[in-house]
Each structure stands twice: as structure tokens, then as C-alpha cells.
Amino acid sequence: MLFSSLLGQIVKKGALTVVSANGKIREFGDGHGPCVTVRLHDKTVGPEMAFNPYLKLGEAYMDGRLTVDPPATIYEFLDILTANLGTRFAGPLFEIYGAIRRAKRRIDQRNPMGRAQKNVAHHYDLDGGIYDLFLDSDKQYSCAYFADPNMTLEEAQIAKKRHIAAKLRIEPGMRVLDIGCGWGGMALTLAEETGAEVVGVTLSKEQHMIARRRAAERGLEDQVEFRLQDYRTLTENFDRIVSVGMFEHVGVGHYREYFDRVRELLTHDGVALIHTIGRLDGPGSTNPWIAKYIFPGGYIPALSEVAAAVERSGIVTTDVEVLRLHYAETLREWRRRFMEKRDTAARIYDERFCRMWEFYLAGSETSFRNEGMAVFQLQLAKHVAALPLTRDYMVEDERLLNSAAQESQRRLLAGD
């Protein structure tokens, strides 16, 4: 009854049917749109979700205590809930709960060096075969850039890398630092397409091993160096710094430390590009299910929080771009690919892991479509005159990068 009461307050639009463990059927919404039927398989799951839906809904789905009748999936259920809620909490009680979580987030997100490595390992040191199931061939695990809505995932991820490279205005021979380099795709692309010398750092042993292997396979060991190292221990200077999808792991209490290090590592006329998921509705707290099962120690910042930390560090903000639904489209493709290979994922881990990963991908996508999540790209510099007066050069440099790649591909196919 408590869970039904909560749903009755939330679901005003859509068609949702809930079948309780004793077979009782309740309907919610205005009946418009495809019907989603959810089944609860024991008597305790409803009360648990009523008192703590932000944690217990995901756990109930992981454990198979909550299921969704085909052809609908957990995505459609979450879409109904988030479309009705938007950026609001599920009720006054949960607003208090959210305020408490915001108040203690500096404790939850404390990421000193040793703990940061453990948090990274929790997510990124999974069996690499899992990521191969749904990522593009370059293993880009961040928001793609759909310059054309009809792009494939592979094309959009290439477009993302060139979009960032154009903003950095890299010249041959420049030293570039990639903070949180992942499996090395960005660093390798920058080396190949701009002639830069790149250092990539990661805390993931799995990513470090694969990135080094990829550099060797492409003959780039002399141009790209991958290190298993915390960026806070670096002492060199770099002409350019890029960081894609890493800032979400920094933690709000470490923002000043992060941007201070960026400033210290840049040369006098250096430029940095920070690509991070962000909140459009102001500071908040990390969803408890995400914090427990997916990204411990992580936090998605509001632009106001990032801007304040940048200002205090003494770096100049030279450009900000907000990518709105690009990540939603990226996640939709990741979820489609994962579900196509779900049986393989179950063989690597188990059914509970598959349900967890599906919930993660579906919940993340709906957060970008309905709950005010976006991606920020912040261009930063130490010196106010480090870049041209207008941003027209970004468009031109991006065009030149695309043209050069197309010409290289043409010559390869022609055997020149």
C-alpha cells in the first residue's frame, strides 16, 4: 500500500500497472502511451521501495524481486518515473533525505590517492570482455558527439575526439597530458592526428595494460606513454591537458586540488579541455544505488560548482559548451548493444550482474532525457591571450582534422 501510495503521487502521465505479490493489480497514470506492467515477487519489496526508492528499486530489480513484463523493459519503467518527476524528489521525505546526502557528500566523496585507486578499480577493472560487448571499437567510455543524428556510435565517438582536439588547438610536437586516459583511445588519436607527444595516466591496472598494448600495436610507443599514476603526483609541464569522463570521480571536496594541479602542470600559454557529465539544476548528491554499485566516491557536478573551483584556482575559463542529449543517444546505443550480447555477459559474470548493468545503462539514459543531466566541455587557459579572440578556429580546425582523416583513408584504400 505504501509503494502504491508513492506511485500514485508520482505517476500522473503514462500507463503503469503494478501487480503485487498477492496478485492485486493497481494502475497509475492517465493511460496514454504504451502500458508498462511491473510485478513485485514478495511482500517486503513494496515497503522497502516506498521508504528508500533511490536505493531499493535498483536492488529489487537486480535480485529479480521486481520484474517488468515484455515487451517493456526496465528502461520504460524508469522512463515513466523520471518523466513524471523531472528534477523533483519523489516527496517531502525524500527532499530531506537528499539534503542529508548533500550535507555529507564531502565525506562520501573523499578520494585520497589510495582510496581513489580502489574506487576506480571497482568499476574499471572489471573483466574487459564486458566493455567489449557494448563500447565502440576504440573503447570510448564517455559521451559521443553526434554532429549528425544519423551517425553510428563509431562515427560519433571519432567526432567527439576531433571536436575536443579542435578546441585544444594542438600543434605537432606539443606535449599533451590525458588525465584519466581510459583504454588509450583519445591519447592515441591525438598522437596520430595532431603529431603531439602524449602522456596518459590512469589508476586502472586493466586500462593501463590495454592502453600500452594498443600503443605498441600501432607503433606509437615513442610518441605515447601510458602510466599507472595518480595525476596529483605528476611534476612535468604540458602544453595541453585533456580529461574526458574523469572529473566525475574527483569528488566535490577535491575540486580545488584538481584545478590547482591543472594550473601547475600547464605551461605559461597552456590550454586544458575538461569534459564531464554535469547537472543543469544546481548542486545535488550522488544517487545511492549508483554510489554503492557503480561509481563509489563519484559525483556529477553543477556548472556553478565547477566554475567556482576554476575561479579560485586562478585559471581562465575561455569557453564552455553544453552537450545536452548526446549522452542519452550514446547510452541508448550502449544499452542496445549490451542487451544483444546479454547472454555473453551472463557467462562472464551472472544474471544478477546483467540486471545491474541493464539498470545502470537504462537509469543513466533516462537521467539525461528527463532529470537534467548534460555534458559540459570547459576550455581553460593560464593566460588570457593563449587562444584566438573568436572561437571560429575550432570549427576550422575540426574541419581540417576530418578532411585529413578522409584523405588518409582514401590513400589507404587506393594503395598510395
N, C-alpha and C positions, 0 to 999 in steps of 0.2 A: 504493500500500500504506500509506503514512504517513497519508493522509487517511482511508482506511478504518479504520485503527487508531484514529485520533482519534474517528471517529464511533462505533466500537464501544464506546469508553469513555463516550461521552456518551449515546447513544440507547438507553435501556433500555425505554421505553414508546413505543407508536405503531407505525406501519408505514411504514418508509422503505426505498426501493430506489434504489441508485445504479448507473448504467450508465457505465462508464469509456470513455475514448476508443477503446480497443481492443475494446469490446463486452462486456467482462466484467461480470457482474451480481453485486452484493452486496446483501444485505438486512440491515436493522437494526431493533431493537425487538422487542416482544412480539407484533406482528401485529394488535393491537387498534386499531380506528379506521380511517378512510379511508386508503388507500395513497397515498403521495406518491412519485412517481418523478422523480429528478433525473438529468440527463445532463451528463457532462463532455465537452467537444468538442476538447480537445487534451491531450497527455501532460504538460504542465507545470502545468496549473491545479490538479491534485490536490496536488502537493508544495507549491505556493505557499500554498494554503489551509491545509495542515497546519501550516506554520510561522508563518503570520500570518493566522488566520481572521477576526479582527476588522476587518481592512482588506481582505484579498484576496477574501473571499466576495462582498462588495458590488461590488468591481471586476469580478470574474468575471461576475456577473450583468449589470452594465452593459454589458460588452463582448460579451455573447452567448456567452461561453465556457462558461457554466453555464446550463442551461435547465431548466424544470420542465414535465413532461408534463401537458396538460389532462386532466381539468377542474381539477386542483390548480393553485395559483399559488405564487409566491414566498412569499406570506403563510403558506400551510400548511407549507411547508418551515421557515420561521423559527419558526413556532409549535411544531413538533416539537422543534427545537433548544432554544428558550428554555424550553419547558415542562419539558424534562428537566434543564436546567441551573439554572433559577431564578436566584438571585443569585450562584451559584458561578461560578468561572472554569472553562474547559474542561480545565484540568490544572495541575499544579505549575509548569510552564514559564511558563504564561500568568499565574499569580499573581505571579511575579517580574516579568514584563513589565508587569502592572498596577501593581505597586509602583513601578517606574521611572517610569511615566507619572504617577503621583500625585506623585512627588518633583519632577518638572519641570513640574508644571501651572501654577505661578505664572509661569513663563517663557512657556509656550504660551498662557496666558490674559492676558498683559499687554495691556491695552486703553487706552493713552493716547488723547487725543482724535482725532488724525489716523488712527491705526490702527483705532480703534473705528468711524469712518465707513466705512473700506474694508471692514471685516468686515460691517457692516450692508448695504452696497451689494451684496456678494457674494450675499446671499440675497434681500433685499427689493427690489432694483432690477431684478429680472427683468422680462421683458415682462409687463405687468399682466394680459394675457389669460390667462396660466397660472393665476393665483389665481381669476379669474372662473370657471374650469372646475369648481372644487370647493368654494369657500367659499360661505357663505350670502350673501344679497343685501346685507347690511350689511358684508361683507368682514371678519368677525371671525376673525382668525387665531390663536385661542387656545382653550383648553378651554371647551366649552359646559357648561351646568348643567342636567342632566336631572332637574328636580324631579318630573316624571312620566316613567316609562320609555317611554311611548308618544309623547312629544313629537317633532315634526320637528326637524331641525337648526336651522331658523329660529327656532322657538319656544324651543328650549333656549339659543340664543345671546341672545335677548331676556331670558330668565330669568336668564342669567349676569349681564348688565348690571344688572338690577334687584336681584339678590342682592347685588352689590357696592355699588350705590347705597344700599341699605338699611343696610349696615354703616357707610357713611360719614356717615350722618345729615346730609345736605346741606340747608341752608335757602336759600330764594330770595335771590339777591344775593351769596352766598358766592363767593369766588374759589377755583377748583379748578385744580390742575396735573395734567395727564396726561403722565407720563414714558413716552416710547415710545408715542406715540399711534396708531401704525399708520395706517390709512386714515381715521381720524377717527370711527369709529362710536361708541366709548364717550363721547368728548367731546361729540358732537352729541346723543346720548341724554341725558346728564346735563344739558345746557343746556335741552333741550326738556321733560324730565320733572321736573326739580327747580328750574328757574329760576336755575341757577348761571351765573356767568361763568367760562368755561373757557379755559385756555391749554394747548395740546397741543404737545409738542416731539418731533421725530423727527430721525434722521440720514439717513433715506432720501429722496432727491430725488423718487423716484416716488411714495412715500406722501404727501409734503408737497404735491405738486401736486394729487393726487386729493383729499386732505382739504380743501384750500382750495376746490376746485371744488364739493365737496359742501356745504360751509358756505354758499357763495354760492347754490347751487340751492335750499337750504332757508331762505334769508333770515336766516341766523344770523351774518353777518359781524360785527355789532356785539356779539355775545354770545360768540362762539367765535373764538379766534385760534390759528392753526397756525403754528409757527415751525420752520425748519430750523436747529436749535440743539442743542448738547450741554447736557444738564441741569446739568452742572457749571459752566456759565458764567452761570446764572441768578442774579439778585441780589434779586428781589422776594420778598415773603412771601405765602403762600397759606393759606386756612382748611382746605383739604383737598388731599391728594395721592393720586392713584391711579396705579398702574403694573401693567399686565397683560401678562404674557409678555415683559417686557423684562429682568427681573433675571437670566435665564439668560445674557444677553450681557455681564453686568458683569465676570465673571472673579473668581475667589476672592481674588486679590491686591488687588482694589478694593472689597471689601465695606465696610471701614471708611470709605473715602472716600464710598461711596454713602450709607450711613446717616447719616454726618455731614452731608452735603448735605441729606438729607431733614429732619433736625432743624433745620438752619439756615433752610431755606425755609418751615417751618411757623410759623404764628402761635403765640402762647403756648398757646391752647386748641385747636390744630390736631390733625387726625386724618389718618392715612395708611392706605391699604389696598394691600398688595403681594401680587399674585397670581403665583405662579411654579411651574413644574414642580420637583419635589423627589425626593430619594432616601429610601426608607424604611429602607435597610440601612446607613447611615453614609457618610462621605466616600469619594469614588472619583475617577475620572478620566473624561474625555470619550472616547467611542468613537472610534477613529482614523479610521474611514470618515466618521462624522458631522463630525468636526473638519476633514477635508480637503475634503469635497464639499458640506456643507450649512451648518454653523454654525462657521466658523473663529473661534477665540477664545471660544467658548461653553463653559459648564459648568453642569450641573444639580447644585444643592447639596443636602446633607443638612440636615435641620432644625437639627441641632446646630451646623453651621457658620453658618447664618443667625442663630440665637439668640445665639451668642457675639458676632457682629458688632453686633447690635442692642444687647446689654447694654453693650458697650464705648462705643457712641455716646451713651449716656445717654437713649435713647428708652424709653418704657414699652411693653411688649407687653400689649395689652388683650384680644386674642382671637386664637385660632388655629383654623382649620378645615382638615381634610384631606379633599380630594375624591379618592376612590380610582379608580373605574372610569369616571368621567365623561369623561376624556380618551380612554380606549380606545374608548368609544362615539362620540365626536367623530371620532376618526381613522378608525374603520370607515366612517362616512358620507363623510368626505372621500375615502377610497380608492375607495369605490363610485362616487362622482360622477366622480372623475378617470378611472377605468377606462372609464366610459361615454363620456367625451369624449377618450379617448386619441388618437384619430385627429387631433383638432384640435390637441392638444398636440404631436404629431409634426410637424404642418405649421408650428407656431410655432417649434419647435426641431428635434429629430430623434429617432430611435428610441432612441439612447443616453440622451438626456435623459429620455425616458419611462420607460426601465428604471430609471434612477437615482431618479426621483421615486417610482415604484412601490415600489422597495426602501426608500426613506426612510419612506414612509407605512406600509408593512407592518411594517418593523422598529420604528418608533415605537409602533405599536399593540401589538405583542407585548411590548414593554418594559413597558407599563402592565399588561398582563394577566399577565405571567409573571416580570418581572425587578425588581419592587419600585419602580417609578416611580409617583408620585402628583402631586397638585397641592396646594400649600399656599396658604392665604389668611391673611396675617398683618395684623391690625389693630394699628396703633401710634399712640401719642399722646405729646405732650411733657409733658402734665400728667396726673397720676393721676386727677383728677376731671373730665376732659374729657368723659366719657360716662356714661350712666346706670349704676347699680350692677349691674343684670342685663342679659342680652342679649335679653330679651323684646322690646325695642323694635325689634330687627332684623326679627323675624317680622312685627310690626305694620306697620312701615314698608314692608316688601316687599309685604304685602297691600294697603296703600293705593296703592302705585305701580301694582300690577296692576289694582286697581279703577278708578283714574283713567284708565288707558290704555283699559280696556274701555268706560268711559263716553264717552271721546273718540271711540272707534271707532263706538260706537252713534250718537252725534250726527252724525258724518260720514256714515254710511250713511243716516240719517234726513233729512239735509239741513238740520239745525238750524243 
